[in-house]
Amino acid sequence: MKKVLDDAINGITLLSNLDYINDKRIGTLGHSYGGYTVLFLSALDERIALSCASGSACTYEN
């Protein structure tokens, strides 16, 4: 997960440096393992304005 989160944070950094990207409106979307990634990434990176996780949190407690 650390490698995946590091890669995602690097991707957000690259996006936010593009002139045509509104860096106040960056969002994330993920399903299954991607959903877990979205949950953890949203907790770690304050630049994310919106997150949508599907098929991940329903079994988090287990």
mmCIF file of the N, C-alpha and C atoms, coordinates in Angstrom:
data_MODEL
# 
_entry.id   MODEL 
# 
loop_
_atom_site.group_PDB 
_atom_site.id 
_atom_site.type_symbol 
_atom_site.label_atom_id 
_atom_site.label_alt_id 
_atom_site.label_comp_id 
_atom_site.label_asym_id 
_atom_site.label_entity_id 
_atom_site.label_seq_id 
_atom_site.pdbx_PDB_ins_code 
_atom_site.Cartn_x 
_atom_site.Cartn_y 
_atom_site.Cartn_z 
_atom_site.occupancy 
_atom_site.B_iso_or_equiv 
_atom_site.pdbx_formal_charge 
_atom_site.auth_seq_id 
_atom_site.auth_comp_id 
_atom_site.auth_asym_id 
_atom_site.auth_atom_id 
_atom_site.pdbx_PDB_model_num 
ATOM 1   N N  . MET A 1 1  ? 0.819   -1.177 0.000   1.00 0.00 ? 1  MET A N  1 
ATOM 2   C CA . MET A 1 1  ? 0.000   0.000  0.000   1.00 0.00 ? 1  MET A CA 1 
ATOM 3   C C  . MET A 1 1  ? 0.877   1.260  0.000   1.00 0.00 ? 1  MET A C  1 
ATOM 4   N N  . LYS A 1 2  ? 2.002   1.235  0.708   1.00 0.00 ? 2  LYS A N  1 
ATOM 5   C CA . LYS A 1 2  ? 2.846   2.432  0.738   1.00 0.00 ? 2  LYS A CA 1 
ATOM 6   C C  . LYS A 1 2  ? 3.300   2.831  -0.664  1.00 0.00 ? 2  LYS A C  1 
ATOM 7   N N  . LYS A 1 3  ? 3.709   1.854  -1.460  1.00 0.00 ? 3  LYS A N  1 
ATOM 8   C CA . LYS A 1 3  ? 4.156   2.150  -2.835  1.00 0.00 ? 3  LYS A CA 1 
ATOM 9   C C  . LYS A 1 3  ? 3.008   2.716  -3.667  1.00 0.00 ? 3  LYS A C  1 
ATOM 10  N N  . VAL A 1 4  ? 1.828   2.135  -3.535  1.00 0.00 ? 4  VAL A N  1 
ATOM 11  C CA . VAL A 1 4  ? 0.658   2.613  -4.278  1.00 0.00 ? 4  VAL A CA 1 
ATOM 12  C C  . VAL A 1 4  ? 0.319   4.035  -3.865  1.00 0.00 ? 4  VAL A C  1 
ATOM 13  N N  . LEU A 1 5  ? 0.331   4.314  -2.567  1.00 0.00 ? 5  LEU A N  1 
ATOM 14  C CA . LEU A 1 5  ? 0.027   5.665  -2.087  1.00 0.00 ? 5  LEU A CA 1 
ATOM 15  C C  . LEU A 1 5  ? 1.089   6.664  -2.529  1.00 0.00 ? 5  LEU A C  1 
ATOM 16  N N  . ASP A 1 6  ? 2.346   6.269  -2.467  1.00 0.00 ? 6  ASP A N  1 
ATOM 17  C CA . ASP A 1 6  ? 3.423   7.157  -2.951  1.00 0.00 ? 6  ASP A CA 1 
ATOM 18  C C  . ASP A 1 6  ? 3.227   7.493  -4.430  1.00 0.00 ? 6  ASP A C  1 
ATOM 19  N N  . ASP A 1 7  ? 2.881   6.495  -5.221  1.00 0.00 ? 7  ASP A N  1 
ATOM 20  C CA . ASP A 1 7  ? 2.652   6.729  -6.659  1.00 0.00 ? 7  ASP A CA 1 
ATOM 21  C C  . ASP A 1 7  ? 1.462   7.659  -6.878  1.00 0.00 ? 7  ASP A C  1 
ATOM 22  N N  . ALA A 1 8  ? 0.388   7.451  -6.121  1.00 0.00 ? 8  ALA A N  1 
ATOM 23  C CA . ALA A 1 8  ? -0.804  8.291  -6.265  1.00 0.00 ? 8  ALA A CA 1 
ATOM 24  C C  . ALA A 1 8  ? -0.514  9.735  -5.851  1.00 0.00 ? 8  ALA A C  1 
ATOM 25  N N  . ILE A 1 9  ? 0.228   9.912  -4.774  1.00 0.00 ? 9  ILE A N  1 
ATOM 26  C CA . ILE A 1 9  ? 0.593   11.259 -4.325  1.00 0.00 ? 9  ILE A CA 1 
ATOM 27  C C  . ILE A 1 9  ? 1.466   11.941 -5.372  1.00 0.00 ? 9  ILE A C  1 
ATOM 28  N N  . ASN A 1 10 ? 2.382   11.197 -5.975  1.00 0.00 ? 10 ASN A N  1 
ATOM 29  C CA . ASN A 1 10 ? 3.209   11.765 -7.057  1.00 0.00 ? 10 ASN A CA 1 
ATOM 30  C C  . ASN A 1 10 ? 2.340   12.158 -8.250  1.00 0.00 ? 10 ASN A C  1 
ATOM 31  N N  . GLY A 1 11 ? 1.340   11.347 -8.552  1.00 0.00 ? 11 GLY A N  1 
ATOM 32  C CA . GLY A 1 11 ? 0.419   11.671 -9.649  1.00 0.00 ? 11 GLY A CA 1 
ATOM 33  C C  . GLY A 1 11 ? -0.368  12.935 -9.372  1.00 0.00 ? 11 GLY A C  1 
ATOM 34  N N  . ILE A 1 12 ? -0.817  13.105 -8.143  1.00 0.00 ? 12 ILE A N  1 
ATOM 35  C CA . ILE A 1 12 ? -1.551  14.316 -7.774  1.00 0.00 ? 12 ILE A CA 1 
ATOM 36  C C  . ILE A 1 12 ? -0.638  15.537 -7.864  1.00 0.00 ? 12 ILE A C  1 
ATOM 37  N N  . THR A 1 13 ? 0.601   15.369 -7.457  1.00 0.00 ? 13 THR A N  1 
ATOM 38  C CA . THR A 1 13 ? 1.569   16.467 -7.566  1.00 0.00 ? 13 THR A CA 1 
ATOM 39  C C  . THR A 1 13 ? 1.759   16.864 -9.028  1.00 0.00 ? 13 THR A C  1 
ATOM 40  N N  . LEU A 1 14 ? 1.908   15.880 -9.905  1.00 0.00 ? 14 LEU A N  1 
ATOM 41  C CA . LEU A 1 14 ? 2.063   16.178 -11.333 1.00 0.00 ? 14 LEU A CA 1 
ATOM 42  C C  . LEU A 1 14 ? 0.822   16.874 -11.886 1.00 0.00 ? 14 LEU A C  1 
ATOM 43  N N  . LEU A 1 15 ? -0.360  16.361 -11.552 1.00 0.00 ? 15 LEU A N  1 
ATOM 44  C CA . LEU A 1 15 ? -1.596  16.990 -12.025 1.00 0.00 ? 15 LEU A CA 1 
ATOM 45  C C  . LEU A 1 15 ? -1.717  18.432 -11.548 1.00 0.00 ? 15 LEU A C  1 
ATOM 46  N N  . SER A 1 16 ? -1.430  18.653 -10.275 1.00 0.00 ? 16 SER A N  1 
ATOM 47  C CA . SER A 1 16 ? -1.620  19.988 -9.713  1.00 0.00 ? 16 SER A CA 1 
ATOM 48  C C  . SER A 1 16 ? -0.663  21.020 -10.311 1.00 0.00 ? 16 SER A C  1 
ATOM 49  N N  . ASN A 1 17 ? 0.403   20.563 -10.949 1.00 0.00 ? 17 ASN A N  1 
ATOM 50  C CA . ASN A 1 17 ? 1.361   21.484 -11.573 1.00 0.00 ? 17 ASN A CA 1 
ATOM 51  C C  . ASN A 1 17 ? 1.017   21.826 -13.016 1.00 0.00 ? 17 ASN A C  1 
ATOM 52  N N  . LEU A 1 18 ? -0.016  21.200 -13.578 1.00 0.00 ? 18 LEU A N  1 
ATOM 53  C CA . LEU A 1 18 ? -0.427  21.505 -14.942 1.00 0.00 ? 18 LEU A CA 1 
ATOM 54  C C  . LEU A 1 18 ? -1.273  22.774 -14.962 1.00 0.00 ? 18 LEU A C  1 
ATOM 55  N N  . ASP A 1 19 ? -1.031  23.633 -15.946 1.00 0.00 ? 19 ASP A N  1 
ATOM 56  C CA . ASP A 1 19 ? -1.729  24.914 -16.031 1.00 0.00 ? 19 ASP A CA 1 
ATOM 57  C C  . ASP A 1 19 ? -3.237  24.774 -16.187 1.00 0.00 ? 19 ASP A C  1 
ATOM 58  N N  . TYR A 1 20 ? -3.688  23.747 -16.873 1.00 0.00 ? 20 TYR A N  1 
ATOM 59  C CA . TYR A 1 20 ? -5.118  23.602 -17.172 1.00 0.00 ? 20 TYR A CA 1 
ATOM 60  C C  . TYR A 1 20 ? -5.878  22.784 -16.119 1.00 0.00 ? 20 TYR A C  1 
ATOM 61  N N  . ILE A 1 21 ? -5.228  22.452 -15.015 1.00 0.00 ? 21 ILE A N  1 
ATOM 62  C CA . ILE A 1 21 ? -5.870  21.715 -13.926 1.00 0.00 ? 21 ILE A CA 1 
ATOM 63  C C  . ILE A 1 21 ? -6.138  22.669 -12.763 1.00 0.00 ? 21 ILE A C  1 
ATOM 64  N N  . ASN A 1 22 ? -7.382  22.660 -12.286 1.00 0.00 ? 22 ASN A N  1 
ATOM 65  C CA . ASN A 1 22 ? -7.730  23.415 -11.084 1.00 0.00 ? 22 ASN A CA 1 
ATOM 66  C C  . ASN A 1 22 ? -7.336  22.558 -9.889  1.00 0.00 ? 22 ASN A C  1 
ATOM 67  N N  . ASP A 1 23 ? -6.250  22.898 -9.240  1.00 0.00 ? 23 ASP A N  1 
ATOM 68  C CA . ASP A 1 23 ? -5.727  22.051 -8.166  1.00 0.00 ? 23 ASP A CA 1 
ATOM 69  C C  . ASP A 1 23 ? -6.585  22.061 -6.913  1.00 0.00 ? 23 ASP A C  1 
ATOM 70  N N  . LYS A 1 24 ? -7.628  22.868 -6.880  1.00 0.00 ? 24 LYS A N  1 
ATOM 71  C CA . LYS A 1 24 ? -8.571  22.869 -5.754  1.00 0.00 ? 24 LYS A CA 1 
ATOM 72  C C  . LYS A 1 24 ? -9.723  21.899 -5.985  1.00 0.00 ? 24 LYS A C  1 
ATOM 73  N N  . ARG A 1 25 ? -9.742  21.255 -7.173  1.00 0.00 ? 25 ARG A N  1 
ATOM 74  C CA . ARG A 1 25 ? -10.855 20.372 -7.530  1.00 0.00 ? 25 ARG A CA 1 
ATOM 75  C C  . ARG A 1 25 ? -10.379 18.991 -7.983  1.00 0.00 ? 25 ARG A C  1 
ATOM 76  N N  . ILE A 1 26 ? -9.309  18.511 -7.391  1.00 0.00 ? 26 ILE A N  1 
ATOM 77  C CA . ILE A 1 26 ? -8.801  17.184 -7.730  1.00 0.00 ? 26 ILE A CA 1 
ATOM 78  C C  . ILE A 1 26 ? -9.575  16.146 -6.920  1.00 0.00 ? 26 ILE A C  1 
ATOM 79  N N  . GLY A 1 27 ? -10.029 15.108 -7.605  1.00 0.00 ? 27 GLY A N  1 
ATOM 80  C CA . GLY A 1 27 ? -10.790 14.057 -6.949  1.00 0.00 ? 27 GLY A CA 1 
ATOM 81  C C  . GLY A 1 27 ? -10.188 12.695 -7.221  1.00 0.00 ? 27 GLY A C  1 
ATOM 82  N N  . THR A 1 28 ? -10.626 11.710 -6.449  1.00 0.00 ? 28 THR A N  1 
ATOM 83  C CA . THR A 1 28 ? -10.161 10.339 -6.628  1.00 0.00 ? 28 THR A CA 1 
ATOM 84  C C  . THR A 1 28 ? -11.360 9.398  -6.688  1.00 0.00 ? 28 THR A C  1 
ATOM 85  N N  . LEU A 1 29 ? -11.179 8.310  -7.415  1.00 0.00 ? 29 LEU A N  1 
ATOM 86  C CA . LEU A 1 29 ? -12.227 7.311  -7.588  1.00 0.00 ? 29 LEU A CA 1 
ATOM 87  C C  . LEU A 1 29 ? -11.566 5.945  -7.634  1.00 0.00 ? 29 LEU A C  1 
ATOM 88  N N  . GLY A 1 30 ? -12.119 4.991  -6.901  1.00 0.00 ? 30 GLY A N  1 
ATOM 89  C CA . GLY A 1 30 ? -11.536 3.655  -6.937  1.00 0.00 ? 30 GLY A CA 1 
ATOM 90  C C  . GLY A 1 30 ? -12.531 2.592  -6.542  1.00 0.00 ? 30 GLY A C  1 
ATOM 91  N N  . HIS A 1 31 ? -12.328 1.394  -7.060  1.00 0.00 ? 31 HIS A N  1 
ATOM 92  C CA . HIS A 1 31 ? -13.172 0.249  -6.739  1.00 0.00 ? 31 HIS A CA 1 
ATOM 93  C C  . HIS A 1 31 ? -12.294 -0.896 -6.253  1.00 0.00 ? 31 HIS A C  1 
ATOM 94  N N  . SER A 1 32 ? -12.765 -1.643 -5.261  1.00 0.00 ? 32 SER A N  1 
ATOM 95  C CA . SER A 1 32 ? -12.062 -2.788 -4.698  1.00 0.00 ? 32 SER A CA 1 
ATOM 96  C C  . SER A 1 32 ? -10.741 -2.310 -4.086  1.00 0.00 ? 32 SER A C  1 
ATOM 97  N N  . TYR A 1 33 ? -9.609  -2.811 -4.535  1.00 0.00 ? 33 TYR A N  1 
ATOM 98  C CA . TYR A 1 33 ? -8.327  -2.359 -3.983  1.00 0.00 ? 33 TYR A CA 1 
ATOM 99  C C  . TYR A 1 33 ? -8.134  -0.866 -4.235  1.00 0.00 ? 33 TYR A C  1 
ATOM 100 N N  . GLY A 1 34 ? -8.619  -0.397 -5.374  1.00 0.00 ? 34 GLY A N  1 
ATOM 101 C CA . GLY A 1 34 ? -8.580  1.035  -5.658  1.00 0.00 ? 34 GLY A CA 1 
ATOM 102 C C  . GLY A 1 34 ? -9.414  1.835  -4.663  1.00 0.00 ? 34 GLY A C  1 
ATOM 103 N N  . GLY A 1 35 ? -10.501 1.232  -4.190  1.00 0.00 ? 35 GLY A N  1 
ATOM 104 C CA . GLY A 1 35 ? -11.317 1.881  -3.167  1.00 0.00 ? 35 GLY A CA 1 
ATOM 105 C C  . GLY A 1 35 ? -10.564 2.046  -1.863  1.00 0.00 ? 35 GLY A C  1 
ATOM 106 N N  . TYR A 1 36 ? -9.833  1.010  -1.467  1.00 0.00 ? 36 TYR A N  1 
ATOM 107 C CA . TYR A 1 36 ? -8.987  1.130  -0.273  1.00 0.00 ? 36 TYR A CA 1 
ATOM 108 C C  . TYR A 1 36 ? -7.928  2.204  -0.477  1.00 0.00 ? 36 TYR A C  1 
ATOM 109 N N  . THR A 1 37 ? -7.358  2.240  -1.654  1.00 0.00 ? 37 THR A N  1 
ATOM 110 C CA . THR A 1 37 ? -6.360  3.259  -1.961  1.00 0.00 ? 37 THR A CA 1 
ATOM 111 C C  . THR A 1 37 ? -6.952  4.650  -1.808  1.00 0.00 ? 37 THR A C  1 
ATOM 112 N N  . VAL A 1 38 ? -8.161  4.847  -2.336  1.00 0.00 ? 38 VAL A N  1 
ATOM 113 C CA . VAL A 1 38 ? -8.845  6.137  -2.219  1.00 0.00 ? 38 VAL A CA 1 
ATOM 114 C C  . VAL A 1 38 ? -9.060  6.508  -0.756  1.00 0.00 ? 38 VAL A C  1 
ATOM 115 N N  . LEU A 1 39 ? -9.502  5.549  0.062   1.00 0.00 ? 39 LEU A N  1 
ATOM 116 C CA . LEU A 1 39 ? -9.754  5.831  1.480   1.00 0.00 ? 39 LEU A CA 1 
ATOM 117 C C  . LEU A 1 39 ? -8.491  6.306  2.190   1.00 0.00 ? 39 LEU A C  1 
ATOM 118 N N  . PHE A 1 40 ? -7.404  5.572  2.012   1.00 0.00 ? 40 PHE A N  1 
ATOM 119 C CA . PHE A 1 40 ? -6.158  5.940  2.678   1.00 0.00 ? 40 PHE A CA 1 
ATOM 120 C C  . PHE A 1 40 ? -5.559  7.210  2.082   1.00 0.00 ? 40 PHE A C  1 
ATOM 121 N N  . LEU A 1 41 ? -5.613  7.349  0.769   1.00 0.00 ? 41 LEU A N  1 
ATOM 122 C CA . LEU A 1 41 ? -5.062  8.531  0.112   1.00 0.00 ? 41 LEU A CA 1 
ATOM 123 C C  . LEU A 1 41 ? -5.794  9.792  0.561   1.00 0.00 ? 41 LEU A C  1 
ATOM 124 N N  . SER A 1 42 ? -7.100  9.700  0.685   1.00 0.00 ? 42 SER A N  1 
ATOM 125 C CA . SER A 1 42 ? -7.886  10.862 1.113   1.00 0.00 ? 42 SER A CA 1 
ATOM 126 C C  . SER A 1 42 ? -7.534  11.292 2.532   1.00 0.00 ? 42 SER A C  1 
ATOM 127 N N  . ALA A 1 43 ? -7.186  10.325 3.355   1.00 0.00 ? 43 ALA A N  1 
ATOM 128 C CA . ALA A 1 43 ? -6.794  10.648 4.729   1.00 0.00 ? 43 ALA A CA 1 
ATOM 129 C C  . ALA A 1 43 ? -5.402  11.275 4.790   1.00 0.00 ? 43 ALA A C  1 
ATOM 130 N N  . LEU A 1 44 ? -4.555  10.978 3.819   1.00 0.00 ? 44 LEU A N  1 
ATOM 131 C CA . LEU A 1 44 ? -3.176  11.438 3.853   1.00 0.00 ? 44 LEU A CA 1 
ATOM 132 C C  . LEU A 1 44 ? -2.892  12.696 3.039   1.00 0.00 ? 44 LEU A C  1 
ATOM 133 N N  . ASP A 1 45 ? -3.689  12.965 2.025   1.00 0.00 ? 45 ASP A N  1 
ATOM 134 C CA . ASP A 1 45 ? -3.395  14.076 1.121   1.00 0.00 ? 45 ASP A CA 1 
ATOM 135 C C  . ASP A 1 45 ? -4.528  15.102 1.149   1.00 0.00 ? 45 ASP A C  1 
ATOM 136 N N  . GLU A 1 46 ? -4.262  16.245 1.743   1.00 0.00 ? 46 GLU A N  1 
ATOM 137 C CA . GLU A 1 46 ? -5.285  17.290 1.901   1.00 0.00 ? 46 GLU A CA 1 
ATOM 138 C C  . GLU A 1 46 ? -5.652  17.983 0.592   1.00 0.00 ? 46 GLU A C  1 
ATOM 139 N N  . ARG A 1 47 ? -4.923  17.729 -0.466  1.00 0.00 ? 47 ARG A N  1 
ATOM 140 C CA . ARG A 1 47 ? -5.231  18.363 -1.751  1.00 0.00 ? 47 ARG A CA 1 
ATOM 141 C C  . ARG A 1 47 ? -6.429  17.724 -2.440  1.00 0.00 ? 47 ARG A C  1 
ATOM 142 N N  . ILE A 1 48 ? -6.866  16.590 -1.995  1.00 0.00 ? 48 ILE A N  1 
ATOM 143 C CA . ILE A 1 48 ? -7.994  15.892 -2.614  1.00 0.00 ? 48 ILE A CA 1 
ATOM 144 C C  . ILE A 1 48 ? -9.294  16.521 -2.135  1.00 0.00 ? 48 ILE A C  1 
ATOM 145 N N  . ALA A 1 49 ? -10.082 17.000 -3.090  1.00 0.00 ? 49 ALA A N  1 
ATOM 146 C CA . ALA A 1 49 ? -11.332 17.690 -2.759  1.00 0.00 ? 49 ALA A CA 1 
ATOM 147 C C  . ALA A 1 49 ? -12.518 16.728 -2.678  1.00 0.00 ? 49 ALA A C  1 
ATOM 148 N N  . LEU A 1 50 ? -12.454 15.622 -3.395  1.00 0.00 ? 50 LEU A N  1 
ATOM 149 C CA . LEU A 1 50 ? -13.568 14.683 -3.445  1.00 0.00 ? 50 LEU A CA 1 
ATOM 150 C C  . LEU A 1 50 ? -13.024 13.274 -3.607  1.00 0.00 ? 50 LEU A C  1 
ATOM 151 N N  . SER A 1 51 ? -13.633 12.332 -2.901  1.00 0.00 ? 51 SER A N  1 
ATOM 152 C CA . SER A 1 51 ? -13.235 10.934 -3.034  1.00 0.00 ? 51 SER A CA 1 
ATOM 153 C C  . SER A 1 51 ? -14.463 10.059 -3.146  1.00 0.00 ? 51 SER A C  1 
ATOM 154 N N  . CYS A 1 52 ? -14.371 9.050  -3.994  1.00 0.00 ? 52 CYS A N  1 
ATOM 155 C CA . CYS A 1 52 ? -15.452 8.094  -4.169  1.00 0.00 ? 52 CYS A CA 1 
ATOM 156 C C  . CYS A 1 52 ? -14.848 6.694  -4.132  1.00 0.00 ? 52 CYS A C  1 
ATOM 157 N N  . ALA A 1 53 ? -15.193 5.927  -3.095  1.00 0.00 ? 53 ALA A N  1 
ATOM 158 C CA . ALA A 1 53 ? -14.681 4.567  -2.945  1.00 0.00 ? 53 ALA A CA 1 
ATOM 159 C C  . ALA A 1 53 ? -15.835 3.593  -3.080  1.00 0.00 ? 53 ALA A C  1 
ATOM 160 N N  . SER A 1 54 ? -15.649 2.583  -3.921  1.00 0.00 ? 54 SER A N  1 
ATOM 161 C CA . SER A 1 54 ? -16.681 1.584  -4.166  1.00 0.00 ? 54 SER A CA 1 
ATOM 162 C C  . SER A 1 54 ? -16.132 0.195  -3.882  1.00 0.00 ? 54 SER A C  1 
ATOM 163 N N  . GLY A 1 55 ? -16.931 -0.635 -3.240  1.00 0.00 ? 55 GLY A N  1 
ATOM 164 C CA . GLY A 1 55 ? -16.542 -2.019 -3.027  1.00 0.00 ? 55 GLY A CA 1 
ATOM 165 C C  . GLY A 1 55 ? -15.330 -2.201 -2.146  1.00 0.00 ? 55 GLY A C  1 
ATOM 166 N N  . SER A 1 56 ? -15.158 -1.326 -1.160  1.00 0.00 ? 56 SER A N  1 
ATOM 167 C CA . SER A 1 56 ? -13.978 -1.457 -0.321  1.00 0.00 ? 56 SER A CA 1 
ATOM 168 C C  . SER A 1 56 ? -14.322 -1.442 1.161   1.00 0.00 ? 56 SER A C  1 
ATOM 169 N N  . ALA A 1 57 ? -15.056 -0.497 1.613   1.00 0.00 ? 57 ALA A N  1 
ATOM 170 C CA . ALA A 1 57 ? -15.288 -0.310 3.053   1.00 0.00 ? 57 ALA A CA 1 
ATOM 171 C C  . ALA A 1 57 ? -16.224 -1.344 3.645   1.00 0.00 ? 57 ALA A C  1 
ATOM 172 N N  . CYS A 1 58 ? -16.983 -2.052 2.835   1.00 0.00 ? 58 CYS A N  1 
ATOM 173 C CA . CYS A 1 58 ? -17.959 -2.998 3.383   1.00 0.00 ? 58 CYS A CA 1 
ATOM 174 C C  . CYS A 1 58 ? -17.298 -4.144 4.142   1.00 0.00 ? 58 CYS A C  1 
ATOM 175 N N  . THR A 1 59 ? -16.038 -4.464 3.836   1.00 0.00 ? 59 THR A N  1 
ATOM 176 C CA . THR A 1 59 ? -15.363 -5.552 4.541   1.00 0.00 ? 59 THR A CA 1 
ATOM 177 C C  . THR A 1 59 ? -14.137 -5.054 5.310   1.00 0.00 ? 59 THR A C  1 
ATOM 178 N N  . TYR A 1 60 ? -14.026 -3.757 5.516   1.00 0.00 ? 60 TYR A N  1 
ATOM 179 C CA . TYR A 1 60 ? -12.843 -3.214 6.167   1.00 0.00 ? 60 TYR A CA 1 
ATOM 180 C C  . TYR A 1 60 ? -12.672 -3.761 7.579   1.00 0.00 ? 60 TYR A C  1 
ATOM 181 N N  . GLU A 1 61 ? -13.766 -3.879 8.339   1.00 0.00 ? 61 GLU A N  1 
ATOM 182 C CA . GLU A 1 61 ? -13.680 -4.370 9.710   1.00 0.00 ? 61 GLU A CA 1 
ATOM 183 C C  . GLU A 1 61 ? -13.155 -5.803 9.757   1.00 0.00 ? 61 GLU A C  1 
ATOM 184 N N  . ASN A 1 62 ? -13.561 -6.624 8.808   1.00 0.00 ? 62 ASN A N  1 
ATOM 185 C CA . ASN A 1 62 ? -13.109 -8.023 8.776   1.00 0.00 ? 62 ASN A CA 1 
ATOM 186 C C  . ASN A 1 62 ? -11.637 -8.104 8.435   1.00 0.00 ? 62 ASN A C  1 
# 
